[in-house]
Amino acid sequence: MSREGVELVSRVALVTFLIVVAASMRTLVGPSRKRGFYMALGTLGGMAAGVALAALMSGWITTDVSTIFACLGIVGGWGVAWIFARRIPREAD
């Protein structure tokens, strides 16, 4: 398989994994809109931080790593957002 084929298959696997993880996180967060809002902010902030870090690292690594760093940033953003979101009741508002 060529390098492009490997990259395509790995990105499809990554997207599938992210869909499963996002669904799991949504279940963990529950029906509360405020909790969902905090987690969405964590997602966007983490993705932005990951892409910004990837822009700095791409010169040293000499390949595009923005997808990987964005995914890692999302997980980090969820971790930070969860610190605030867990203080809000799980019930729907």
N, C-alpha and C positions, 0 to 999 in steps of 0.2 A: 504494500500500500504506500502511496506517495505521502509526502509530508502534508500536503493540503488535505488529503483524505483523513489522515490521522487528526489534524486540527479540526476538521468538520465533525468527525465522530466524537471527539472529546468535548466540543462545544455543545453538541446535542445531548451528551450525557450530563454535562454540567447544567444545562437548562432543565432537564428532567429532574435532576437532583434538587435544584432550586425550587421547582414547583412543589415537590414533596415537602421540602423544609418549610416553605412559606405556608403551606396548608397546615402543617404541624404547629407552627408558631401561631397561626390564627386560632387554632383550637385551644392552645395554651392561654392566649390572651382573653378569649371569651367574647361575649356579645357587647361589652361596654364600648361605647363610641370614644370616650376619652382615652381609654387604654389603647384602642386601635389608633387613635390620633398620635399618641406618644410613640407607638411602634412604627408608624409611618414616617414620623420625623426621624426616628433612628435609622430607618431604611435609607431615606434620602441623604441624611448627613453622613452615614457610613459609606454610601456609594460615592458621594462627592469626595470624601477624604481618601477613599481607595483609588479613585481615578487620579486625584491630585498626586498621590504618592507614586502611582504608576508612571505618571509623566516625568517625575524626577528619576525614577529607577530605570526607565526604558533605555536611556543613554548608556548606562553601565551594563545592562543585561543584553543589549543589542537585539531585542525582540519586543513585540507588543505584549505587554503583560497586564493591560488595563482590565481585561475581563476577569482575570484571576484576582487582581487587587480589589476590584469593585466588589466581587463576591466576599472576599475576606473583610472588606470594609462594612458590608451589610451585616455580617455576623457580629462584628465589633459594635456597630451602631445599635443592633438589637440588644446586645449586652448592656450598653450604657442606658438605652431607653427602658429596659426592663427594671433597672434600679428605681426609676421614677414611676413606671406604670404599675408596679406591684403594690403601690400604696393606694391605688384607686380600687374601689370595690369591683368585683368581677361581674356583678349583675348588670343587666342592660339598663341604659338610662333613657 
